[in-house]
């Protein structure tokens, strides 16, 4: 047995759309497939969670144990990627103590906020990183391992830490590969 879904099995999952050369591990958990679109040349490895409104572009690798919680939307543009154990939240509970926390409670007793998380072209997120809701990670950014992204990041920088901070500029040489 192949560890990735076959073309027929991908069709049966019920994605909003998906392209060619899509490889999704049979060990991925998918919730709300009709809200998920996937481009061409995408690979999603074991033990990932895809939930909510998610748009995955082309030429993307999502490594093992990543979680994409897209209640308020996640968009990954072409040539971006997630290293193992990255978690993206597009919505977040209010932990101040005035509300209950979690999807098991009546919505009138919770205070969930958030917004679209947009990961632009050529972005790579390091292993174990966490991305908060309502964030834009601009083109060419690299986020270092185990970083916390709690604000939008400017293009072509390398960011690390908790919370992450820009440590230097990133080379744009990889743009040449798209022209090939």
MARKEBA-604148 format. One record per residue: residue number from 0; residue in one letter; x, y, z of N, C-alpha, C, O in turn. Coordinates in steps of 0.2 Angstrom, whole numbers. Layout:
<sites>
SITE   num   residuo   neast   nnorth     nup   caeast   canorth    caup   ceast   cnorth     cup   oeast   onorth     oup
SITE   NUM         A       X        Y       Z        X         Y       Z       X        Y       Z       X        Y       Z
...
</sites>
This chain:
<sites>
SITE   num   residuo   neast   nnorth     nup   caeast   canorth    caup   ceast   cnorth     cup   oeast   onorth     oup
SITE     0         X       4       -6       0        0         0       0       4        6       0       9        7       4
SITE     1         X       3       11      -4        6        18      -4       4       22       2      -1       22       4
SITE     2         X       9       25       4        8        29      10       4       36       9       2       39      13
SITE     3         X       4       38       2        0        43       0      -6       41      -3      -7       36      -6
SITE     4         X     -12       46      -2      -18        45      -6     -17       44     -13     -13       48     -16
SITE     5         X     -21       40     -16      -21        39     -23     -25       45     -26     -29       48     -23
SITE     6         X     -25       46     -33      -29        51     -36     -37       50     -35     -40       55     -33
SITE     7         X     -39       44     -35      -46        42     -34     -48       44     -26     -53       47     -25
SITE     8         X     -43       42     -22      -45        44     -15     -45       51     -13     -49       54     -10
SITE     9         X     -40       55     -17      -40        62     -16     -47       65     -18     -50       70     -15
SITE    10         X     -50       63     -24      -56        65     -26     -62       64     -21     -66       68     -20
SITE    11         X     -61       58     -18      -67        56     -13     -66       60      -7     -71       61      -4
SITE    12         X     -61       63      -5      -60        67       1     -65       73       1     -67       75       6
SITE    13         X     -66       76      -6      -70        81      -6     -67       88      -6     -71       93      -3
SITE    14         X     -61       89      -7      -58        96      -7     -61      101     -12     -65       99     -17
SITE    15         X     -61      107     -10      -64       112     -14     -61      112     -21     -64      112     -26
SITE    16         X     -54      111     -21      -50       110     -27     -43      107     -25     -41      108     -20
SITE    17         X     -40      104     -30      -33       102     -30     -31      101     -37     -34       99     -41
SITE    18         X     -24      102     -37      -20       101     -43     -17       95     -45     -20       89     -42
SITE    19         X     -12       95     -49       -8        89     -51      -2       88     -46       0       92     -43
SITE    20         X       0       82     -46        6        80     -42       5       82     -34       9       85     -31
SITE    21         X      -1       80     -32       -3        81     -25      -2       75     -21      -5       70     -22
SITE    22         X       3       75     -16        4        69     -12       2       71      -4       5       75      -1
SITE    23         X      -3       68      -2       -5        69       5      -5       62       9      -8       57       6
SITE    24         X      -1       62      14       -1        56      18      -7       53      20     -12       57      22
SITE    25         X      -8       47      20      -14        44      23     -15       45      31     -20       44      33
SITE    26         X     -10       48      34      -10        49      41     -11       56      43     -11       58      48
SITE    27         X     -14       60      38      -16        67      39     -23       67      41     -27       64      38
SITE    28         X     -24       72      46      -31        73      48     -34       79      44     -31       84      45
SITE    29         X     -40       78      41      -43        83      37     -50       85      39     -54       80      39
SITE    30         X     -51       91      41      -58        93      43     -60       98      39     -57      104      38
SITE    31         X     -66       98      36      -69       103      32     -66      103      25     -64      108      23
SITE    32         X     -65       97      22      -61        97      16     -64      101      10     -61      104       6
SITE    33         X     -71      103      10      -74       107       5     -72      114       6     -73      118       1
SITE    34         X     -68      116      11      -66       123      12     -58      123      11     -55      128      12
SITE    35         X     -55      118       8      -48       117       7     -46      117       0     -49      112      -4
SITE    36         X     -42      121      -3      -40       121     -10     -32      120     -10     -29      123      -6
SITE    37         X     -30      116     -14      -23       114     -15     -21      115     -22     -24      112     -27
SITE    38         X     -15      118     -23      -12       119     -30      -8      113     -32     -10      107     -30
SITE    39         X      -4      114     -37        0       108     -40       7      107     -36      10      112     -33
SITE    40         X      10      101     -37       16       100     -34      16      101     -26      20      105     -24
SITE    41         X      12       98     -22       11        99     -15      12       92     -12       9       87     -14
SITE    42         X      16       93      -6       16        87      -2      15       88       5      18       93       8
SITE    43         X      11       84       8        9        85      15      10       79      19       7       73      17
SITE    44         X      15       79      23       18        73      27      13       71      33       8       74      34
SITE    45         X      15       65      36       12        62      41      10       66      47      14       71      49
SITE    46         X       4       65      50        2        67      56       1       75      56       1       78      61
SITE    47         X      -1       78      50       -3        85      50     -10       85      51     -14       80      50
SITE    48         X     -13       91      53      -20        93      54     -21       99      49     -18      104      50
SITE    49         X     -26       98      45      -29       103      41     -36      104      43     -40      100      42
SITE    50         X     -38      110      45      -44       111      48     -47      118      46     -43      123      47
SITE    51         X     -52      119      43      -55       126      41     -54      128      34     -53      124      30
SITE    52         X     -54      135      34      -53       138      27     -45      139      25     -42      143      28
SITE    53         X     -43      134      21      -36       134      19     -35      134      12     -38      130       8
SITE    54         X     -31      138      10      -29       139       3     -21      138       2     -17      142       5
SITE    55         X     -19      132      -1      -12       130      -2     -10      131      -9     -14      128     -13
SITE    56         X      -5      135     -11       -3       136     -17       0      130     -20      -1      125     -18
SITE    57         X       5      132     -25        9       127     -28      16      126     -26      19      131     -23
SITE    58         X      19      121     -27       26       120     -25      27      121     -18      32      125     -16
SITE    59         X      23      117     -14       23       118      -6      24      111      -3      21      106      -5
SITE    60         X      29      111       2       29       106       6      27      107      14      30      112      16
SITE    61         X      23      103      16       21       104      23      23       98      27      21       92      26
SITE    62         X      28       99      31       32        93      35      27       90      40      22       92      42
SITE    63         X      30       84      43       26        81      48      24       85      54      28       89      56
SITE    64         X      19       83      57       16        86      63      14       93      63      14       96      68
SITE    65         X      13       96      57       11       103      56       3      103      58       0       98      56
SITE    66         X       1      109      60       -6       110      62      -8      116      59      -5      121      60
SITE    67         X     -13      116      54      -16       122      51     -23      123      53     -27      119      51
SITE    68         X     -24      128      58      -31       129      61     -34      135      57     -33      141      59
SITE    69         X     -38      134      52      -40       139      48     -47      142      49     -50      143      44
SITE    70         X     -49      142      55      -56       145      56     -58      151      53     -63      152      50
SITE    71         X     -53      156      53      -53       162      50     -49      163      43     -48      169      41
SITE    72         X     -46      158      41      -43       158      35     -35      157      35     -32      161      39
SITE    73         X     -32      153      31      -25       152      30     -24      152      23     -27      148      19
SITE    74         X     -19      156      21      -17       156      14      -9      155      13      -6      160      16
SITE    75         X      -7      150      10        0       149       8       1      150       1      -2      146      -3
SITE    76         X       5      155      -1        7       156      -8      12      151     -10      16      148      -6
SITE    77         X      13      151     -17       18       147     -20      25      147     -17      27      152     -15
SITE    78         X      28      141     -17       35       141     -15      36      142      -8      42      144      -6
SITE    79         X      31      141      -4       32       142       3      32      135       7      30      130       3
SITE    80         X      34      135      13       34       128      16      34      129      24      36      134      27
SITE    81         X      32      123      27       32       123      34      36      117      36      35      111      34
SITE    82         X      41      118      41       45       113      44      41      109      49      36      112      51
SITE    83         X      44      104      51       40       100      56      38      103      62      41      108      65
SITE    84         X      32      101      64       29       104      71      27      111      71      26      114      76
SITE    85         X      26      114      65       24       121      64      16      121      66      13      117      63
SITE    86         X      14      126      69        7       127      71       5      134      69       8      139      71
SITE    87         X      -1      134      65       -3       141      63     -11      141      65     -15      137      64
SITE    88         X     -12      147      69      -18       148      72     -21      154      68     -18      159      68
SITE    89         X     -27      154      65      -31       159      62     -36      162      67     -39      167      66
SITE    90         X     -37      159      72      -42       161      78     -39      159      84     -35      154      85
SITE    91         X     -41      163      89      -38       162      96     -43      164     101     -47      169     101
SITE    92         X     -44      159     106      -48       161     112     -45      167     116     -39      168     116
SITE    93         X     -50      170     120      -48       175     125     -46      172     132     -51      169     135
SITE    94         X     -40      172     134      -38       169     140     -38      173     146     -35      172     151
SITE    95         X     -41      179     146      -41       184     151     -45      182     158     -44      184     163
SITE    96         X     -49      177     157      -53       174     163     -61      177     162     -64      174     167
SITE    97         X     -62      181     158      -69       183     157     -74      178     153     -80      179     153
SITE    98         X     -71      173     150      -74       169     145     -72      162     146     -66      160     149
SITE    99         X     -76      157     144      -74       150     143     -70      149     137     -70      153     132
SITE   100         X     -66      144     137      -61       143     132     -62      136     129     -63      131     132
SITE   101         X     -63      136     122      -63       130     118     -70      129     114     -75      132     116
SITE   102         X     -70      125     109      -76       124     105     -81      120     108     -87      119     105
SITE   103         X     -80      117     114      -86       113     117     -91      118     121     -96      115     123
SITE   104         X     -90      124     121      -94       129     125     -98      133     120     -97      134     114
SITE   105         X    -104      135     122     -109       139     118    -105      146     116    -101      149     120
SITE   106         X    -106      148     110     -102       153     108    -103      160     112     -99      164     112
SITE   107         X    -109      160     115     -111       166     119    -106      167     125    -106      172     128
SITE   108         X    -103      161     127      -99       161     133     -91      161     131     -87      161     136
SITE   109         X     -90      162     125      -83       162     123     -81      169     119     -86      173     117
SITE   110         X     -75      170     118      -73       176     114     -67      175     110     -61      175     112
SITE   111         X     -69      172     104      -64       170      99     -63      176      94     -67      179      91
SITE   112         X     -56      178      93      -54       183      89     -49      180      84     -47      175      85
SITE   113         X     -48      184      79      -42       182      74     -43      185      67     -46      190      67
SITE   114         X     -40      182      62      -41       184      56     -36      180      51     -32      176      53
SITE   115         X     -36      181      45      -32       178      40     -25      178      41     -22      183      43
SITE   116         X     -22      172      41      -15       171      41     -12      170      34     -14      165      30
SITE   117         X      -8      175      31       -6       175      24       2      173      24       5      177      27
SITE   118         X       4      168      21       11       166      20      12      167      13      10      163       9
SITE   119         X      16      172      11       17       174       4      23      170       1      26      165       5
SITE   120         X      24      171      -5       29       167      -9      36      167      -6      38      172      -3
SITE   121         X      39      161      -6       46       160      -4      47      160       3      53      161       5
SITE   122         X      42      159       7       42       159      14      44      152      17      41      148      14
SITE   123         X      48      152      22       49       145      25      49      146      32      52      151      35
SITE   124         X      45      142      36       44       143      43      48      137      46      47      131      44
SITE   125         X      52      139      51       56       134      54      53      129      59      47      131      61
SITE   126         X      56      123      60       53       118      65      50      121      71      54      125      75
SITE   127         X      45      119      74       42       120      80      40      128      81      38      130      87
SITE   128         X      39      131      76       37       138      76      29      139      77      25      134      75
SITE   129         X      27      144      80       20       145      81      18      152      77      22      157      78
SITE   130         X      13      152      74       10       158      70       3      160      73      -1      156      73
SITE   131         X       3      166      76       -4       169      78      -8      171      73      -6      172      67
SITE   132         X     -15      172      74      -19       175      69     -18      182      67     -15      186      70
SITE   133         X     -21      183      61      -21       190      58     -14      192      57     -13      198      58
SITE   134         X     -10      188      53       -3       190      52      -2      189      44      -5      185      41
SITE   135         X       2      194      42        5       193      35      12      192      36      16      196      38
SITE   136         X      15      186      33       22       185      32      24      186      25      22      182      21
SITE   137         X      27      192      24       28       194      17      33      190      13      37      186      16
SITE   138         X      33      191       7       38       187       2      45      186       5      48      191       7
SITE   139         X      47      180       4       54       179       5      57      178      12      62      177      14
SITE   140         X      52      178      17       54       178      24      56      171      26      53      166      24
SITE   141         X      61      170      31       62       164      34      61      165      41      64      170      44
SITE   142         X      58      161      45       57       161      52      61      155      55      60      149      53
SITE   143         X      65      157      59       69       152      62      66      147      67      60      148      69
SITE   144         X      69      141      68       66       136      72      64      139      79      67      143      82
SITE   145         X      58      136      81       55       137      88      54      145      89      55      147      94
SITE   146         X      52      148      84       50       155      84      43      156      85      39      152      83
SITE   147         X      41      162      88       34       164      89      33      170      85      36      176      86
SITE   148         X      28      170      80       26       175      76      20      178      78      14      175      77
SITE   149         X      20      184      81       14       187      84      13      194      81       9      198      83
SITE   150         X      16      195      76       15       201      72      17      200      64      21      196      63
SITE   151         X      15      204      60       17       203      53      24      205      52      27      208      55
SITE   152         X      27      201      47       34       201      45      35      204      39      32      203      34
SITE   153         X      40      209      38       42       212      32      46      208      27      50      203      30
SITE   154         X      46      209      21       49       204      16      56      203      16      60      208      18
SITE   155         X      58      198      14       65       196      13      70      197      19      75      199      19
SITE   156         X      67      195      25       71       195      31      71      188      34      67      184      33
SITE   157         X      76      188      39       77       182      43      75      183      50      78      188      53
SITE   158         X      70      180      53       67       182      59      68      176      64      67      170      62
SITE   159         X      70      177      70       71       172      75      68      174      82      68      180      83
SITE   160         X      66      169      86       65       171      93      58      171      96      54      169      92
SITE   161         X      57      172     102       51       172     105      50      179     109      53      180     114
SITE   162         X      46      184     106       43       184      99      49      185      94      54      187      96
SITE   163         X      48      183      88       53       184      83      55      191      81      51      195      82
SITE   164         X      61      192      80       64       198      78      68      197      72      71      192      71
SITE   165         X      69      202      68       73       202      62      80      202      64      82      207      67
SITE   166         X      84      197      61       91       197      63      96      199      57     101      202      57
SITE   167         X      93      198      50       96       200      45      92      200      38      87      197      39
SITE   168         X      95      202      33       91       202      26      92      195      24      97      191      25
SITE   169         X      88      192      19       89       186      16      90      187       8      88      192       5
SITE   170         X      94      183       6       96       183      -2      90      182      -6      86      178      -4
SITE   171         X      90      185     -12       84       184     -16      86      180     -22      83      179     -27
SITE   172         X      92      177     -22       95       173     -27      90      167     -29      90      165     -35
SITE   173         X      86      165     -25       81       159     -26      76      161     -31      73      157     -34
SITE   174         X      75      168     -32       70       170     -37      72      168     -44      68      167     -49
SITE   175         X      78      167     -45       81       164     -52      78      157     -54      77      156     -60
SITE   176         X      77      153     -49       74       146     -50      67      146     -53      66      142     -57
SITE   177         X      63      151     -52       56       152     -54      56      153     -62      52      151     -65
SITE   178         X      62      156     -64       62       158     -71      64      152     -76      63      152     -82
SITE   179         X      67      147     -72       69       141     -76      63      137     -79      64      131     -82
</sites>
